[in-house]
């Protein structure tokens, strides 16, 4: 599986996602302008000693990532509070990308307009001004995707 974070802003979230990726054998893709340095002590502290085990890549923009992987038979799923379909309605494959936006703004409207059929949401209580923490959202969706595949490589 692949997790793509578009312009993540909060070091501890990315650190926690790092830990989740390492413990599930998932590749992390960091896209665009990061709200921190990869050498940031808060990022490193949140990721603890998992960093040496992480497979990750950085990209200037999403198009760079998309162009590289679009023909590899993988799907890209985009997670947003604005989607109609729940994340449990998708059928995930081992090489699919789970794409998440910035903590403060989510994915840009361009993603939603370009791939409306690939936009999914995590059901949450209506009427609240915020959504789930990014690292929690990534864990929820990733573990559903892995569950559908029988947790490949996990014990």
C-alpha positions as a Markdown table, in Angstrom:
| # | Residue | x | y | z |
|---|---|---|---|---|
| 1 | Unk | 0.0 | 0.0 | 0.0 |
| 2 | Unk | 1.0 | 3.6 | -0.4 |
| 3 | Unk | 0.1 | 6.7 | 1.7 |
| 4 | Unk | 0.4 | 10.1 | 0.0 |
| 5 | Unk | 0.3 | 13.2 | 2.1 |
| 6 | Unk | -0.3 | 16.4 | 0.2 |
| 7 | Unk | 1.5 | 19.3 | 1.9 |
| 8 | Unk | 1.4 | 18.0 | 5.5 |
| 9 | Unk | 1.8 | 20.7 | 8.0 |
| 10 | Unk | 2.1 | 19.2 | 11.5 |
| 11 | Unk | 5.3 | 17.3 | 12.3 |
| 12 | Unk | 3.8 | 15.0 | 15.0 |
| 13 | Unk | 1.0 | 13.8 | 12.6 |
| 14 | Unk | 3.6 | 12.9 | 9.9 |
| 15 | Unk | 5.7 | 11.2 | 12.7 |
| 16 | Unk | 2.7 | 9.1 | 13.8 |
| 17 | Unk | 1.9 | 8.2 | 10.2 |
| 18 | Unk | 5.6 | 7.2 | 9.8 |
| 19 | Unk | 5.1 | 4.7 | 12.6 |
| 20 | Unk | 1.9 | 3.4 | 11.1 |
| 21 | Unk | 3.6 | 3.0 | 7.7 |
| 22 | Unk | 6.6 | 1.1 | 9.1 |
| 23 | Unk | 4.5 | -1.2 | 11.2 |
| 24 | Unk | 2.3 | -2.1 | 8.1 |
| 25 | Unk | 5.0 | -2.2 | 5.4 |
| 26 | Unk | 3.4 | 0.8 | 3.7 |
| 27 | Unk | 5.3 | 3.3 | 1.6 |
| 28 | Unk | 5.0 | 7.0 | 2.5 |
| 29 | Unk | 4.9 | 9.7 | -0.2 |
| 30 | Unk | 5.3 | 13.3 | 0.9 |
| 31 | Unk | 4.1 | 15.7 | -1.8 |
| 32 | Unk | 4.6 | 19.4 | -2.2 |
| 33 | Unk | 5.7 | 22.1 | 0.3 |
| 34 | Unk | 6.0 | 20.5 | 3.7 |
| 35 | Unk | 5.1 | 22.6 | 6.8 |
| 36 | Unk | 8.3 | 21.4 | 8.5 |
| 37 | Unk | 11.8 | 20.2 | 7.7 |
| 38 | Unk | 12.4 | 16.4 | 7.5 |
| 39 | Unk | 15.2 | 17.1 | 10.0 |
| 40 | Unk | 12.7 | 18.7 | 12.4 |
| 41 | Unk | 13.2 | 17.4 | 15.9 |
| 42 | Unk | 9.4 | 17.2 | 16.6 |
| 43 | Unk | 9.0 | 15.1 | 13.4 |
| 44 | Unk | 11.8 | 12.8 | 14.5 |
| 45 | Unk | 10.6 | 12.5 | 18.0 |
| 46 | Unk | 7.1 | 11.6 | 16.9 |
| 47 | Unk | 8.5 | 8.9 | 14.6 |
| 48 | Unk | 10.9 | 7.7 | 17.3 |
| 49 | Unk | 13.4 | 5.2 | 16.0 |
| 50 | Unk | 11.1 | 4.1 | 13.1 |
| 51 | Unk | 12.7 | 6.4 | 10.5 |
| 52 | Unk | 15.5 | 4.0 | 9.5 |
| 53 | Unk | 12.8 | 1.4 | 8.6 |
| 54 | Unk | 10.5 | 3.8 | 6.6 |
| 55 | Unk | 10.4 | 3.6 | 2.8 |
| 56 | Unk | 9.5 | 7.1 | 1.7 |
| 57 | Unk | 9.8 | 9.5 | -1.2 |
| 58 | Unk | 9.3 | 13.2 | -1.7 |
| 59 | Unk | 7.8 | 14.9 | -4.8 |
| 60 | Unk | 7.6 | 18.5 | -5.9 |
| 61 | Unk | 3.9 | 18.2 | -6.7 |
| 62 | Unk | 1.2 | 15.7 | -7.0 |
| 63 | Unk | 1.5 | 15.5 | -10.8 |
| 64 | Unk | 5.1 | 14.2 | -10.4 |
| 65 | Unk | 3.9 | 11.4 | -8.2 |
| 66 | Unk | 0.8 | 10.7 | -10.4 |
| 67 | Unk | 2.8 | 10.6 | -13.7 |
| 68 | Unk | 5.2 | 8.1 | -12.2 |
| 69 | Unk | 2.6 | 5.6 | -10.9 |
| 70 | Unk | -0.5 | 6.1 | -13.0 |
| 71 | Unk | 0.2 | 3.3 | -15.4 |
| 72 | Unk | 1.3 | 0.7 | -12.8 |
| 73 | Unk | -2.3 | -0.7 | -12.3 |
| 74 | Unk | -2.8 | 1.1 | -9.0 |
| 75 | Unk | -5.7 | 3.2 | -8.0 |
| 76 | Unk | -5.6 | 6.6 | -6.3 |
| 77 | Unk | -8.2 | 7.2 | -3.6 |
| 78 | Unk | -8.7 | 10.7 | -2.2 |
| 79 | Unk | -10.0 | 11.2 | 1.3 |
| 80 | Unk | -12.2 | 14.2 | 2.0 |
| 81 | Unk | -15.1 | 15.2 | 4.2 |
| 82 | Unk | -16.8 | 16.5 | 1.0 |
| 83 | Unk | -17.2 | 13.0 | -0.6 |
| 84 | Unk | -20.4 | 11.1 | -0.6 |
| 85 | Unk | -19.0 | 7.5 | -0.6 |
| 86 | Unk | -17.6 | 6.0 | 2.6 |
| 87 | Unk | -14.1 | 4.6 | 2.6 |
| 88 | Unk | -15.5 | 1.1 | 3.2 |
| 89 | Unk | -17.3 | 1.2 | -0.2 |
| 90 | Unk | -14.0 | 0.9 | -2.1 |
| 91 | Unk | -12.2 | -2.3 | -3.0 |
| 92 | Unk | -8.5 | -1.7 | -2.4 |
| 93 | Unk | -5.6 | -3.5 | -4.0 |
| 94 | Unk | -2.0 | -3.9 | -2.6 |
| 95 | Unk | -0.5 | -1.2 | -4.9 |
| 96 | Unk | -3.2 | 1.5 | -4.4 |
| 97 | Unk | -2.5 | 5.0 | -3.1 |
| 98 | Unk | -4.5 | 6.5 | -0.2 |
| 99 | Unk | -4.2 | 10.3 | -0.6 |
| 100 | Unk | -4.8 | 12.8 | 2.2 |
| 101 | Unk | -4.6 | 16.6 | 2.2 |
| 102 | Unk | -3.3 | 19.2 | 4.6 |
| 103 | Unk | -4.5 | 19.2 | 8.2 |
| 104 | Unk | -6.0 | 22.7 | 8.0 |
| 105 | Unk | -7.5 | 22.6 | 4.5 |
| 106 | Unk | -7.7 | 19.0 | 3.3 |
| 107 | Unk | -7.4 | 18.4 | -0.5 |
| 108 | Unk | -7.8 | 21.2 | -2.9 |
| 109 | Unk | -11.1 | 21.4 | -4.9 |
| 110 | Unk | -9.1 | 20.4 | -8.0 |
| 111 | Unk | -8.6 | 16.9 | -6.7 |
| 112 | Unk | -12.3 | 16.6 | -5.9 |
| 113 | Unk | -13.3 | 17.8 | -9.4 |
| 114 | Unk | -10.8 | 15.7 | -11.3 |
| 115 | Unk | -11.5 | 12.4 | -9.6 |
| 116 | Unk | -15.0 | 12.6 | -8.0 |
| 117 | Unk | -15.5 | 8.8 | -8.3 |
| 118 | Unk | -12.3 | 8.2 | -6.3 |
| 119 | Unk | -13.2 | 10.6 | -3.4 |
| 120 | Unk | -14.1 | 8.9 | -0.2 |
| 121 | Unk | -14.9 | 9.9 | 3.3 |
| 122 | Unk | -14.8 | 8.6 | 6.9 |
| 123 | Unk | -18.3 | 9.0 | 8.4 |
| 124 | Unk | -18.3 | 11.5 | 11.3 |
| 125 | Unk | -20.8 | 13.3 | 13.4 |
| 126 | Unk | -22.4 | 16.1 | 11.3 |
| 127 | Unk | -22.3 | 19.8 | 12.2 |
| 128 | Unk | -18.9 | 20.0 | 13.8 |
| 129 | Unk | -16.3 | 22.4 | 12.6 |
| 130 | Unk | -13.4 | 19.9 | 12.4 |
| 131 | Unk | -12.7 | 16.4 | 11.3 |
| 132 | Unk | -10.5 | 13.5 | 12.6 |
| 133 | Unk | -6.8 | 14.0 | 13.2 |
| 134 | Unk | -4.9 | 13.2 | 10.0 |
| 135 | Unk | -2.8 | 10.4 | 11.6 |
| 136 | Unk | -6.0 | 8.8 | 12.9 |
| 137 | Unk | -7.7 | 9.1 | 9.5 |
| 138 | Unk | -4.7 | 7.5 | 7.8 |
| 139 | Unk | -4.7 | 4.6 | 10.3 |
| 140 | Unk | -8.5 | 4.0 | 9.9 |
| 141 | Unk | -8.4 | 3.8 | 6.1 |
| 142 | Unk | -5.1 | 2.0 | 5.8 |
| 143 | Unk | -6.2 | -0.8 | 8.2 |
| 144 | Unk | -9.5 | -1.2 | 6.3 |
| 145 | Unk | -7.5 | -1.5 | 3.0 |
| 146 | Unk | -5.2 | -4.1 | 4.6 |
| 147 | Unk | -8.1 | -6.0 | 6.2 |
| 148 | Unk | -9.7 | -6.4 | 2.7 |
| 149 | Unk | -6.5 | -8.0 | 1.5 |
| 150 | Unk | -6.1 | -10.3 | 4.5 |
| 151 | Unk | -3.4 | -8.2 | 6.1 |
| 152 | Unk | -0.6 | -9.2 | 3.7 |
| 153 | Unk | 2.8 | -9.5 | 5.4 |
| 154 | Unk | 1.4 | -8.8 | 8.9 |
| 155 | Unk | 1.0 | -11.1 | 11.8 |
